[in-house]
Structure formats: structure tokens, C-alpha cells
Amino acid sequence: MISVEQRRYNRQIAYWLLACAAVIFGMIVLGGVTRLTHSGLSMVEWRPLVGIIPPISEQDWLDVFAKYKLFPEYQKVNYGMSLDEFKYIFMYEYLHRVLGRIIGLIYFIPMVYFFVTQKVAGGYKRKLTILFVMGGLQGLMGWFMVMSGLVDNPRVSQYRLTAHLGLAVLIYAYMLWVAMDLLLEPVKGHIHNNIARFSKVLVWLIYFMILTGGLVAGIRAGFAYNTWPLMGEWFFPPGLFPEQLGFKAVFEDITTVQFNHRMFAYFLTVCIAIFVYKGTTARMLSGKAHTAMFALLIALILQVGLGISTLIYLVPVPLAAAHQAGAVVLLSAALYVAHRLSDVRQWRSTF
């Protein structure tokens, strides 16, 4: 039995985690904008403990710009760009890195406080420590990704970009789940155990969908076949799964990567629609769980609309950033549903 005092501590920790998750959500969106504006390679040095102050004087800017000129992106893509144009892309990447440092501080300092004051119950110390380690690894992964674009090819590796995005989303999702563990009371009702299990499967399917979106972004596949529902004139466009690439086509061929992203989106839409239908028609389930399922369906509809709009309007930055944000919102809704159903009494039945 949890004491009243520990319940209060749990709420404090949960609210702190939710605040951190909200900032991470902003970080994911800002990371998308940084990529969409081609700003990610503008800072060619990694100074994790210093470098919080941006260039201020004109000479500072000239020095930073001179370093940028030594690397392939300037020499092959942005040759002849002005200092003002450089400042524009630099500031997006600068803000992205500064926000990463801020997240580290707003997580680490309260974590130490909660540990020292012994307000963390049970196995949550381990969970909070895992989140901290994951955050550190994410910083390293970010620089590892940037390094891939500072060589001959002035584009970051789609593999590293997808890993960077995937780890960020994984941190966000785990943080949200831990916060819900601490904050939410069990939901009353009964539901088929297969529906409850499938809610967790949906979480992983949405996460996988986000990873396929990372591949689309990494090789800029969104700029090809800007039509819907067909890809150009075809449902199955020519050139799918080119033989010369073999299995690598799944990760490296523009046509194949976009096709896979579309097909997985269709599959996920059907899965969520069936899940919501089955869940909302289940007997003896509370109104809160029903509301959560409808929220999941609404998030799906919005995300599908954003995805189609982003494609047919040739990936404008606001729409593309909203599409990335929508993916995280959809994942959040699925996490909430899965958490709600994990507390509900279940019985065996076919689904």
C-alpha cells in the first residue's frame, strides 16, 4: 500500500517527467525543422561542455563561417553563400544543440534532488537512471550523425539520422510511460486480453512507422512522387526494389523507401481502425478508456491528412514539421491507450 506522502512524491516526479517530455517533444520538432532547413551541418565542431554562447561580434561570425567553408557542404552545396545566409542556418542548429543542453539540466538537477531527498520509490531509481543514460547516448548519437555529413558527401547518413530520431522518440515514450505509471489511477472495467495486448503492439507499430519516416527524410524521398493516392501514374511504381541494391533498397532506394512508408501507413490505419472499433464495442469498459481510443483515432486522421498534404505540396517546412509532430502525438495517444488498458481486468477471448 502506497502512503499518502509517497503518492504526493510520485505526483511531483510525474509532473517533472511530463515537463521534460514536453521539452523533448519540442526538441524532436526543432530537430525536424533543422533538417528541413538543411541547417544540421552548419556547426562543424562538437563542444558538449562549452559553446553555449553563440558568435556575437562580426569577427566571431567570420571565424565560424571560415571553419564551415572548409567542409563539403559549403564547397559542394552552398558555395558562395553570404554571411547572412550562413547565420540563418547556423542559428537553427545552435538552438537545437542548446535545447539539448537545457534538457540535460532540467532532467539531471531534479533527478539528483529526488534521489538525495529519497522521494523516489521502488524500482523507479533504476528507471530514472536509465533515462539519464539514454539522454547521454542521444547526445553522442547526434554528433555521430553530424560527422557522417562532414566527409565527402555533404549529407548525413540516413541510418544515423533514423537512429538519432528513433532514440529521441524512445526516450520520450519511455519517459511518458514512467510518468503515467506514477500518476494515473487504475481504470475500472473489463476487456478482452487480446485487445489489451494489441494496444501495446500498436505502440511498436507506430514507433516503427516513425523510423520509416526517418528513412524518407534521410534520403529526401518525400520530394519524389508528389501525388496521392498513386505514385505518379502507378500504385506499384516501376523501379521498386531494384535488383542491384538487393535488400539495401529498403533503406537506400528513393522509390522503395517512399512506397514502404505509404504501405505501412495504410496498414497502420487499418490496424488502428479495427482496434478502436473492437475496443469501443467491448463490454464493461469505462468511459475514460473509450475516450482515449477515440483520441487515438482522431490523432491518426490528423496525421494521415498531414502526411498527404506534406507530400502533395512538396514538403514545405511548416507542414513537414507538423507531420513529424503529429507522429509523436499519435504515439503519445497510443501509449496512453495501452497504459489505460494495461490496468483493466482482462479475460481470455478471441480477437
N, C-alpha and C positions, 0 to 999 in steps of 0.2 A: 504494500500500500504506500503510495507516494504522499508525503506530508504536504500540508498547505504551503509551507515555506519553500519546499523543493518545487512545487508547482509554479510558484512565483518566479523562482530562479529559471525554471525551464522556459517560461514565457519571455523573460528577459533575453535569454540566449537565442530563442527562436526569432524574436524581433530583430536582434542584431544580425542573425544569419539572413533573414529576409531582406534587410537593408543592404547587406553585402551582395546578395543575389541580384538585387535591383541594379546595383552599380556594375556588376558583371554583365548583366543584360545590356546596359548601355555600352560597355566595353566591346561586346560582340557586335553591336550595331556600328559603333565607331570603327571597329576593325574592318567591317564590310565597306564603309564609306572610304576608308583609307585605301583599300584595294581598288575600289571602283574609280577613284580619282588618280590611280597609279602613283600614289604617294609613298608606298611602303619602302622603296629603296632610296629615298632621299636622305636618310640618316645612315651614313656608311660606317659609323662607329658604334660599338656597344659599350656603354658605360653604366652598368646597373646601379652603382652606388653614388655616382656623381652625374652631372649633366642635367640636373633638374632645371637649371636656369638656361633659357634659350639664348641664342645670339641677340645682343642688344644694339651694339654700335654697328655702324656701316662696315667697319673693318672686320668685326666678328662675322657678319654675314658673308663678306667676301672670302674670309678664310674657310668657312664651312662650304661655301659654293665651290671653292677651288678643290677641296677634297672630293666633292661629288663629281667634278669634271674628270677625275682620274679613273672613274668606273664606267663599265659598259653601257649603263642606261643613258648616261649623258652622251657618250660617244656614238651610240648606235640609234638611240631613240629621240633624245631631247637636245641634240647638238644645236647650239646657237640660242638656246632658251635664255631669256633675260633673268636678271636677279629677282625681279618681282614675281615672275612665274615660278622660280625656284622657291621663293618664300611661301607661296601658296601650297605647294605640295609638301614642303618641309613641315609646315605647321600642323597638318593632319597627322603625320607620323609622330611628330613631337607630342601632340596631345594624346595620341594613342599610348605612347610609352609612359607619359606622366600619369595617365589614369591607371596604368598597370601598377605603378609605384604606390599610388594612393590606395588602390585596392589592397595591396600588401600591408599597408599601415593600418587601415581600418579593420583589417582582419586580425593581424598579429597582436596589436596592442590590447584590444578587448579580450582576445583569447588568453593572453598571459594574465590579465586581470581575473577572468573567470577561473583560471586554473589556481592562481595564488589564493583567491578567496574561497576556494573549494566549493564553488557553486555548480560544478559540472558533475552530474550523477552518472553512475554505472559505467557503461562502455562508451559514453559519449566523448570522453577524453581522447580515446583512440580515433573516433570518427573525426573529431575536430583537427587532430594532428594529421590525419590522412589528407584532409582538405588543404592544410597548410603546405604539406609536401607536394601535393598536386599543383598548387599555385606556383611554387618554386620551379617545378618542372615545366610549367607553362611558359615562364619567362625564358628558360633555356630553349624551349621549342620555338619560341618566337624568333630568337636570334638565329637559331639553326635554319629556320625558314628563310630569313633575310639573306643569310650567307649564300644560299643557293642562287640568288639573283645578282650577286656581286662578282660573278665569274664571266665567262664568255657570253652566255645567254642572259640578257638582262630581264629575265622573268623568274619569279620564284618557282620552285618545283611544286607541281600540283599535289604531289604526295605529301610534301611537308606542309603546304597550305591546308590541306584537308586534315592532317594530323593536328595542326595548330587549332583549327576551328573545332575539331572533334573533342580535343582535350578541354577547351574552353567551355563547350556545351556540357561535357561530362561533369566538370566542376560545378557548373551552375545547377545541373539536375540533382547531383548528389547533395549539394547544399540545401536545395529546396526540399528534398525528401527528408533530410535530417531535421530541418525546421518544422516540417509537418508532423514528424514523429513527436516532437517536443510540444507542439501547440494544439493539435487537433484532438478532440474527444472522439471516441468510437461512434460510428454511425449505427443506428438501430435498424434491424431488418434482416431479411434472409435473401440469399441469391444463389443461383447455381454456381458451383465451384469452377466450372469451366469458363463462365463469364468473367469471374474474378481473375482467373489465371490469364485469360486472353487480354485483359486490360493491361497487364504487365508486358505481354507480347507486343501490344500496340506501342508502348513506350519505346521499346527497342526498334520497332519498325520505323517509327518517326525519327529516331536518332540515326538510323541507317540512311533514311531519306535525306537528312541534313548532310551526311557525308557525301552522298551522290551530288548534292548541290555544291559542295566544296570542290568536287572534281570539275563540275561545269564551270565554276568560277575560275579554277586554276588554269584551264586551257581555253578560257573565254568562249566556250561552246554556246553560250547564250546569244552570241552575235550571228550565229548561223541558223538557218531555217526559222525565220521570224514570222511564222504563220501558225495558225491553230484552227482546227484540230489536226490538220495534216502537216507533215514536214515538207514544205514546198508543195509538190503535187502528189505526194505519196504518204501512205501510212507507214509502210516499210520502205524508207528511202534507199536508193542504191548506195553501195559502199559500206553497208553495215558490216561490222566485224571483219575488216579486211584481213585477208589471209596472211599478208606479210607481217602483220603485227601480232598475230596469234592472240593469246589471252590478254596481252597488253592493250589491245583495242578497248577493253572495258575501262581503262584508265587514261588512254592517250589519244584515241581517235575522236575527233570532234563530233562526227555524226553518231557514233556509237554511244558516246557519253551522254549526249542530249537525249537520244532515243531511250536509253536506260532510265534516265531521270524522269522522262514523261511516263514510261510504262510503270515505273514504281509508284508514281503519283496516282495513276489510275487504280492500281492495285490497292494502295493505301486508302484511297477514297472509298472503294467498295468495302474494305475491311471495317473502316470506322462506321460507315452507314449501317452495316449489318450489326455491328457491336452495339450501336446506340439503339437500334430497333429492338434487339434481343434484351438489352439491359433495361430499357424503359418499359417494356411489356412484362418484365419479370414480376412475380408476385412478392408482396411483403417487403418492398424496398422503400426506404424513406424518401421524402421529397428532396432532401439535400443531395442525395446520390443522383436522382433524376435530373435535378438542375445542373449538376456537374457534367452529366452526359450531354445534355443539350448545349452547354457551353463548349464542350469539345466539338460538337457538330458545327456550331457557329464559327469557331476558330478555323475549322477545316474549310468551310465555304469561303471565308475571307482569304485564307492562304491560297486556295486554288485560284480565286479571282486575281490576287496579286501576282501569282506566278504567270498566268496567261497574259496579264497586262504588261508585265515586265518584258516578256518575250516579244509580243507584237509591237511594242513601242521602242524596240531596240535598246533595251537595258538602260533606261535613264536612271541616274543616281538615286533620286528620291524613291522611285518605285522599287528598284533593286534592293535598296536598304530596307524598305518596308517589308519586302518579301523575306529577307533574312530575319528581320524582327518577327515576322509572322510565323516563321518556322519555330522559333523559340517559344512564342506564345502557344502554339499548337502543342509543343512538347510539354509545356507547363500545365496545360489543361489535361493532357493525358496522364501526367504524373499525379495530378490532384485526383482524377477519377480512380486511378489504380490504388492510390493511398486510401481513398474512401472505401473502396471495395475490399481492401485487404483487412479492414476492421469488421466487415459484415460477416455474420454467421453464414456458412456455406453448406450446401448439401450436394450430393453427387447426382448428376443427371447428364444426359447427352446435350450437346450444344449444336 
